[in-house]
Amino acid sequence: MTAAENVCYTLINVPMDSEPPSEISLKNDLKGDVKLKTEALKKVIIMILNGEKLPGLLMTIIRFVLPLQDHTIKKLLLVFWEIVPKTTPDGRLLQEMILVCDAYRKDLQHPNEFIRGSTLRFLCKLKEAELLEPLMPAIRACLEHRHSYVRRNAVLAIYTIYRNFEHLIPDAPELIHDFLVNEKDASCKRNAFMMLIHADQDRALDYLSTCIDQVQTFGDILQLVIVELIYKVCHANPSERARFIRCIYNLLQSSSPAVKYEAAGTLVTLSSAPTAIKAAAQCYIDLIIKESDNNVKLIVLDRLIELKEHPSHERVLQDLVMDILRVLSTPDLEVRKKTLQLALDLVSSRNVEELVIVLKKEVIKTNNVTEHEDTDKYRQLLVRTLHSCSVRFPDMAANVIPVLMEFLSDNNEAAAADVLEFVREAIQRFDNLRPLIVEKMLEVFHAIKSVKIYRGALWILGEYCSTKEDIQSVMTEVRRSLGEIPIVESEIKKEAGELKPEEEVSVGPTQKLVTEMGTYATQSALSSSRPSKKEEDRPPLRGFLLDGDFFVAASLATTLTKIALRYVSLVQEKKRQNSFIAEAMLLMATILHLGKSSLPKKPITDDDVDRISLCLKVLSECSPLMNDIFNKECRQSLSHMLSAKLEEEKLSQKKESEKRNVTVQPDDPISFMQLTAKNEMNSKEDQFQLSLLAAMGNTQRKEAADPLASKLNKVTQLTGFSDPVYAEAYVHVNQYDIVLDVLVVNQTSDTLQNCTLELATLGDLKLVEKPSPLTLAPHDFANIKANVKVASTENGIIFGNIVYDVSGAASDRNCVVLSDIHIDIMDYIQPASCTDAEFRQMWAEFEWENKVTVNTNIIDLNEYLQHILKSTNMKCLTPEKALSGYCGFMAANLYARSIFGEDALANVSIEKPIHLGPEAPVTGHIRIRAKSQGMALSLGDKINLSQKKTSL
């Protein structure tokens, strides 16, 4: 290991502005009173950490500071002796250290247990066998001290000494085994057991075998170590499983959440029996429900999702769907989102009914909750989950629809839009539910508050009302929602104050507009109670029109045309036919009149005028062709769209299941457990080792087959080959940290002293620590590591220089300026997916846009899109069907998410200029939108840099 990779025990904050004191003043202070000595010792420690040697102070400290009994001084001395150089340049131990050794032998026999314990902890850090040898009897004696603090640190000291210098205490495993058998304190037992696991596993197993039935009574820290031992033993020797699996089952009942979590994880790796998987999953579910920390909930949920990925485990988890749904009691949206997704993946025909009942209850609960910012989003999630259930299990739709349709009148437009989409799909797919849906739609129609939902509801009613009674009801609801007509005249009268509230009641021109509930006319006079507040009391449709939203009027005109044409085919009596058509035309004409007047806030658009005029023309002519277009073609278009969507979903599910199904080739070798026990394990890596490596940022990623994607690709040359100091850096990105491993080579024949790597950063990067100075012999080399913290996704730059002194030279410090290191944002961006509605909403909300002009040598549209996806790590949201075929242009939406939770959207609009010939490159624009400026600019730069295809 290099010096930079050694484990760091001591971190001390250094005030940057302080002036370093001189050696003489420090000597004087070290001879002063206790307070002065304490301050001086702190300064000495900081100076040594910064690379000063200070050899002259060693004897002063031994004479004047070491004999003191002050606890603060003793603590500081432990740090001092840890960091001070203890050897001469040729590697021999300094003579003065014998005196230090004697002082610590006395401390190991000190009556104060804290001094004994902290001295033992300090001895764990010593790497000099000559210093430790005289202390061995005193360390052994500490194993029998009355206080547990001393005993547990004595065990740790013996363990580290045995690991580093086995000859000093060859009988350590036996000694610790005997100590463990008689020990009562949990922390001492844990340390002793930990040592046996690593030093002599057989002894650890012997001890565990003697007390395997009492494991449940042990403390949680010891239980955790036992779980680790069982995992390691069974991992190395699977035939031992039967011996320990009962113990792991017992530990699932532990009172400690950490033990339960580890035991469940170990049980899953040791056994794939359904009972084991069920017990582990049940344990995970209990942990999620009982733990209050959302991060813990998310981590354990990820474990459950990993379990589900295994085909043979999925069946076991399906029986636990109802238990998994208990997690929905958590208020956190992210936890609920994952839970619903997991439940939806596991739902089957056996438990879908129970699932739907629970989800319906949850939906109703969200209605009664006082408004919380996440309630609306949660309701949306529930609606989508119920939608998916109904599509997969059509029998459930009849139970779900009545509950969900109440939410069409919801204030939250997004949830209502999801319900509407679901209703539209259900009414098209399930013929038997049409009467129920139409009836419910008519019930909630007058309460709809959002114009977008109103338009959708009008379309559904116009498309699927097939009986005379339903058509009459739709007309009644429309009249009720429009209020008194003609609109312009009544509004002018109202403004003038001529119309009294009781006079506002008008009787419609047709005879069929009276229902059991009363006439539309009496209900349209909503302003009768409070005529002063006209804005509030307007009927909904009238309100939308007066606000200038005439798109809903175009939608209404289409609906009226459809129902009028259908009414004509249902009713034979000519007079009634004409009467109905006349009323529909009257409504359209009055809306046109309103649009052209000055009453609305915005005038009607030409498009809407054309649409309404077209509908009037269709009704006046009633041609069979138009009848077909309005009443058949529209529905066919919807049917095509839904079937294409369903096909796409099935395709993605098929791909997903193919991924998960483990296919075995005919010539694959078969492993027999009896013959090759070690290879039988499903996961051959040691999970404890992997998690430790992941925490340290040393995960061994599988290198791509492409040699350019190897580590060498991430090496950046920082100086030239002719510079006195050559430097190159390997940039290792580990999520929120960047580790720079800098190789520094002395290319001169001089010794370079105080060779320091000085770094600075631009962007959202922060240097964690200052690399320590080095001394480089002629033509020598060294590795320096520097850690950089990353706070957000934007292009960061690390720049700096290397400064050094040449020994014997009188000149100032020499300096070599380094090239800049550009941090690639692609290490933080991951492909993600979202719905079209979410994409549009984010597109409208994000304020930073970066427009990149396409400048490439690629001549194929699809190839260019794939190239952009590969170089930006984004995911294409536009379905493959929409991109297939060739028409000379292409538009696609891309989406990605950074590990910091930032969203990045992109819209690619490209075309192939055919008039320039077949070899002409693709042209167009890419618009990037993001919440932060850095993200938008960084992605734009990345696209600009990688637009052209490099010929390999």
ABEGO torsion letter per residue (X at the ends): XBAAABBBABBBBBBAABBBBBAAAAAAAAABBAAAAAAAAAAAAAAAAAGBAGAAAAAAAAAAAAABABAAAAAAAAAAAAABBABBAAGBBBAAAAAAAAAAAAAAABABAAAAAAAAAAAAABABAAAAAAAAAAAAAAAABABAAAAAAAAAAAAAAAAABAAABAAAAAAAAAAAAABABAAAAAAAAAAAAAABAAAAAAAAAAAAAAAAABBAAAAAAAAAAAAAAAAABAAAAAAAAAAAAAAAABABAAAAAAAAAAAAAABABAAAAAAAAAAAAAAAAABABAAAAAAAAAAAAAAAABAAAAAAAAAAAAAAAAAAABABAAAAAAAAAAAAAABBAAAAAAAAAAAAAAAAAAAABBBBAAAAAAAAAAAAAAAAAAAABAAAAAAAAAAAAAAAABABAAAAAAAAAAAAAAAAABAAAAAAAAAAAAAAAAABABAAAAAAAAAAAAAABABAAAAAAAAAAAAAAAEBOBAAAAAAAAAAGABBAAAABBBBABAAABBAAEBAAAAABAAAABAABAAAABBAAAAAAAAGBAAAAAAAAAAAAAAAAAAAAABABAAAAAAAAAAAAAAAAAAAAAAABAABABBBBAAAAAAAAAAAAAAAAGBAAAAAAAAAAAAAAAAAAAAAAAAAAAAAAAAAAAAABBBBBAABBBBBAAABAAAABABABBAAAAAAAAAAGABBBBBBABAAABAAAABBBABBAABABBBBBBBBBBEABBBBBBBBBBABABBBBGBBBBBBBBEABBBABBBBBBBBBBGBBBBBBBBBBBABBBBBBBBEBBBBBBBGBABBBBBBBBBBBBBBAAAABBBBBBBAAAAAAAAAABABBBBBBBBBABABAAAAAAAAAAAAGBBBABBAAAABEBAGBBBBBBBBBBAAGBBBBBBBBBBBBAAAEAABBBBEBBBBBBABAAAAAAAAAAAAAAABBBBX
